[in-house]
Amino acid sequence: MVSNTIRGLVRLGHEVSLVALNARKVKHDDELLSGLKGRINFTVYDIDTTVSLLDVAVNLFSKTSFNIDRYYDQEFEKLLIGEVRKTAYDVIQFEGLMVSLYLPAIRRHSKAALIYRAHNIENQVWQGLSMQKTDPFKKSYLKMHARRIRNYELEQLNKFDGIVVFTPQDKETIQGYGTQVPIKILPVGLRMEKYHADLSKTEFPSLFFLGSLDWLPNREGMEWFLDNFFKDLTEGDLNVKLYVAGSDIPERFDDYEALGKIFIQGEVDDALEFVNSKSIMIVPLLSGGGMRVKIVEGMAMQKCIISTTLGAEGINFEDGKNILIANNRDEFYNAIKRCITDEEYCREVGLNARKLIEQQYEISIVVNNLVDFYQSLVGRREQVLS
């Protein structure tokens, strides 16, 4: 998502720097920088965000959430200050709520227009997770974090010069918080030349999930799906294999493996090759917000997708035409049953999905609109400073 935006900006002739806070300490391979080496200023800073049981216990008596605080690093802040001092940026964009911790320092040392790209309404993610819990302690604990994150989120929003959101729902929510700064709705943008479906290499029928399971909504959603459909897939009449792939899959997910039926694959070498090899994508998202990049990419790969309404939020879908919407067990069961028994219908849904992405989510369209928003905010910022 970030790399596509950068490529679009570079194509338009803009000078771009990327300063990445690397919490997971993953290797940034050539995929991120493909075609960009020598064309952008790229800096990566590794940070340890692990939290001990003692940290959790101490945080119970704090007014803030460790889910925010753990992303602050004094040395990274110094790095950012040095960067904005040496370069007179017109626009500085903050990708996600966690890096807004560095907004005050950057504001002190830069005259740039500061923009917040809201990947989610973070407090809604935690509130949604709390609603999924039946254990009273866990429910109360998650609600506490949702409340603290909401307080922080509301405090930050009006400190920016502008906000970019992915969905109308997110814009409405942020405006409902009393936010006064300009808000722009811009969907995920894709470089369509990357996405090529080869149906001759696709296993039909097959179900698959692809996503990071260190993001709690993904993990909760997949646990719900596996708990509800394990017997249907292994002993019942859903005669289809399920493949679960992605990063940071907890060890306990290995218990869901079933020989020849359910495959917990972990991280895959080539995500698009994996997506191409399977036919029906499931997105059982029960909490969270924003636009799911993996759904947009799946649609670009002509996948037949079964998703909750929440998972497909922000996408201009037509249920039954370019995606299938299922919000409970029975609806998921019926959607899966229909898809695995009708290959022609699956292909039709996938083809319609691809057409939708081509028309509305091509990166050049999205970035041109983003630049227009940048220019309006730079003008407003200059008026404030003059």
Backbone hydrogen bonds, N-H to C=O, Kabsch-Sander energy under -0.5 kcal/mol:
donor,donor_aa,acceptor,acceptor_aa,energy
5,T,1,M,-1.7
6,I,2,V,-2.4
7,R,3,S,-2.5
8,G,4,N,-2.2
9,L,5,T,-2.3
10,V,6,I,-2.7
11,R,7,R,-2.3
12,L,8,G,-1.1
13,G,10,V,-1.8
14,H,9,L,-2.2
16,V,39,R,-0.5
18,L,41,N,-3.1
20,A,18,L,-0.6
20,A,43,T,-3.2
22,N,20,A,-0.8
22,N,45,Y,-3.1
23,A,21,L,-1.2
29,D,27,K,-1.2
32,L,29,D,-0.9
33,L,29,D,-0.9
34,S,30,D,-1.2
36,L,33,L,-3.2
37,K,33,L,-1.2
39,R,36,L,-2.8
40,I,36,L,-1.0
41,N,16,V,-1.8
42,F,40,I,-0.7
43,T,18,L,-2.7
45,Y,20,A,-2.8
47,I,22,N,-1.9
49,T,23,A,-0.5
49,T,47,I,-0.7
56,V,52,S,-2.1
57,A,53,L,-2.3
58,V,54,L,-2.9
59,N,55,D,-2.2
60,L,56,V,-0.8
60,L,57,A,-0.8
61,F,58,V,-1.7
62,S,59,N,-1.8
68,I,65,S,-1.8
69,D,65,S,-2.4
70,R,66,F,-2.1
71,Y,68,I,-2.0
72,Y,69,D,-2.1
77,E,73,D,-2.1
78,K,74,Q,-2.0
79,L,75,E,-2.0
80,L,76,F,-2.4
81,I,77,E,-2.4
82,G,78,K,-2.4
83,E,79,L,-2.0
84,V,80,L,-2.5
85,R,81,I,-1.7
86,K,82,G,-1.6
87,T,83,E,-1.1
89,Y,87,T,-1.5
92,I,113,A,-2.5
94,F,115,I,-3.4
95,E,93,Q,-0.6
96,G,94,F,-1.1
96,G,117,R,-1.7
100,S,97,L,-1.5
101,L,98,M,-1.2
102,Y,99,V,-1.8
103,L,100,S,-1.7
106,I,102,Y,-2.0
107,R,103,L,-3.0
108,R,104,P,-1.8
109,H,105,A,-1.0
110,S,106,I,-1.0
113,A,90,D,-2.7
115,I,92,I,-2.7
115,I,113,A,-0.6
116,Y,162,G,-2.3
117,R,94,F,-2.9
117,R,115,I,-0.6
118,A,116,Y,-0.8
118,A,164,V,-2.3
119,H,117,R,-0.9
122,E,120,N,-1.0
124,Q,121,I,-1.2
125,V,121,I,-1.3
126,W,122,E,-1.6
127,Q,123,N,-2.3
128,G,124,Q,-2.7
129,L,125,V,-2.0
130,S,126,W,-2.0
131,M,127,Q,-1.5
132,Q,128,G,-0.8
132,Q,129,L,-0.8
133,K,130,S,-1.0
139,K,135,D,-2.7
140,S,136,P,-2.4
141,Y,137,F,-2.8
142,L,138,K,-2.5
143,K,139,K,-2.1
144,M,140,S,-2.0
145,H,141,Y,-1.8
146,A,142,L,-2.4
147,R,143,K,-2.3
148,R,144,M,-2.3
149,I,145,H,-2.9
150,R,146,A,-2.2
151,N,147,R,-2.1
152,Y,148,R,-2.1
153,E,149,I,-3.1
154,L,150,R,-2.7
155,E,151,N,-1.6
156,Q,152,Y,-1.6
157,L,153,E,-1.9
158,N,154,L,-0.6
159,K,156,Q,-2.3
160,F,157,L,-1.2
161,D,114,L,-2.9
162,G,114,L,-1.1
163,I,182,P,-2.3
164,V,116,Y,-2.8
165,V,184,K,-2.7
166,F,118,A,-0.5
171,K,167,T,-1.8
172,E,168,P,-2.5
173,T,169,Q,-2.1
174,I,170,D,-2.5
175,Q,171,K,-2.6
176,G,172,E,-1.8
177,Y,173,T,-0.7
177,Y,174,I,-0.9
178,G,175,Q,-1.9
179,T,174,I,-1.3
184,K,163,I,-2.8
186,L,165,V,-3.2
186,L,184,K,-0.7
190,L,361,Y,-2.9
192,M,190,L,-1.1
194,K,191,R,-2.3
195,Y,192,M,-1.4
196,H,194,K,-0.8
199,L,197,A,-0.5
201,K,198,D,-2.0
202,T,199,L,-1.4
203,E,277,S,-2.7
204,F,202,T,-0.6
207,L,241,K,-3.0
208,F,280,I,-1.9
209,F,243,Y,-2.4
211,G,245,A,-1.7
213,L,247,S,-2.6
215,W,212,S,-0.8
216,L,214,D,-0.7
218,N,215,W,-0.9
219,R,215,W,-1.9
220,E,216,L,-3.1
221,G,217,P,-2.2
222,M,218,N,-2.5
223,E,219,R,-2.3
224,W,220,E,-2.3
225,F,221,G,-2.2
226,L,222,M,-2.8
227,D,223,E,-2.6
228,N,224,W,-1.9
229,F,225,F,-2.2
230,F,226,L,-1.4
233,L,229,F,-2.3
234,T,230,F,-2.1
235,E,231,K,-3.1
236,G,231,K,-2.2
238,L,232,D,-1.5
239,N,237,D,-1.4
240,V,238,L,-2.1
241,K,205,P,-0.5
242,L,261,K,-2.6
243,Y,207,L,-2.0
244,V,263,F,-3.0
245,A,209,F,-2.6
245,A,243,Y,-0.5
246,G,266,G,-2.0
253,F,250,P,-1.8
254,D,251,E,-2.1
255,D,252,R,-1.4
256,Y,253,F,-1.7
257,E,254,D,-1.4
258,A,262,I,-1.9
261,K,258,A,-2.9
262,I,258,A,-2.0
263,F,242,L,-2.9
264,I,262,I,-0.5
265,Q,244,V,-2.5
265,Q,263,F,-0.9
266,G,244,V,-1.0
274,F,270,D,-2.2
275,V,271,A,-2.6
276,N,272,L,-2.5
277,S,273,E,-1.5
278,K,274,F,-0.6
278,K,275,V,-1.2
279,S,203,E,-0.5
280,I,206,S,-2.4
281,M,304,C,-2.5
282,I,208,F,-2.6
283,V,306,I,-2.6
285,L,283,V,-1.7
292,R,311,G,-0.6
293,V,291,M,-0.7
295,I,292,R,-0.6
296,V,292,R,-1.6
297,E,293,V,-2.7
298,G,294,K,-2.3
299,M,295,I,-2.6
300,A,296,V,-2.0
301,M,297,E,-1.4
302,Q,299,M,-1.8
303,K,298,G,-2.3
304,C,279,S,-1.5
305,I,303,K,-0.6
306,I,281,M,-3.2
307,S,305,I,-0.5
307,S,324,L,-2.6
308,T,283,V,-1.8
312,A,308,T,-1.5
313,E,310,L,-1.3
315,I,312,A,-2.0
317,F,315,I,-2.4
320,G,323,I,-3.5
321,K,318,E,-2.5
322,N,318,E,-2.0
323,I,318,E,-0.8
324,L,305,I,-2.8
326,A,307,S,-2.5
332,F,328,N,-2.4
333,Y,329,R,-2.8
334,N,330,D,-2.6
335,A,331,E,-2.2
336,I,332,F,-2.8
337,K,333,Y,-2.7
338,R,334,N,-2.3
339,C,335,A,-2.3
340,I,336,I,-2.7
341,T,337,K,-0.9
342,D,339,C,-1.0
346,C,342,D,-2.0
347,R,343,E,-2.3
348,E,344,E,-2.0
349,V,345,Y,-2.4
350,G,346,C,-2.3
351,L,347,R,-2.4
352,N,348,E,-2.2
353,A,349,V,-2.0
354,R,350,G,-2.1
355,K,351,L,-2.0
356,L,352,N,-1.9
357,I,353,A,-2.0
358,E,354,R,-2.3
359,Q,355,K,-1.8
360,Q,356,L,-1.8
361,Y,357,I,-2.5
363,I,190,L,-2.8
365,I,362,E,-0.9
366,V,362,E,-1.5
367,V,363,I,-3.0
368,N,364,S,-1.7
369,N,365,I,-1.4
370,L,366,V,-1.9
371,V,367,V,-2.7
372,D,368,N,-1.7
373,F,369,N,-1.7
374,Y,370,L,-2.6
375,Q,371,V,-2.7
376,S,372,D,-1.8
377,L,373,F,-2.0
378,V,374,Y,-2.7
379,G,375,Q,-2.0
380,R,376,S,-1.7
381,R,377,L,-2.6
382,E,378,V,-2.4
383,Q,379,G,-1.7
384,V,380,R,-1.8
385,L,381,R,-2.1
386,S,382,E,-1.5
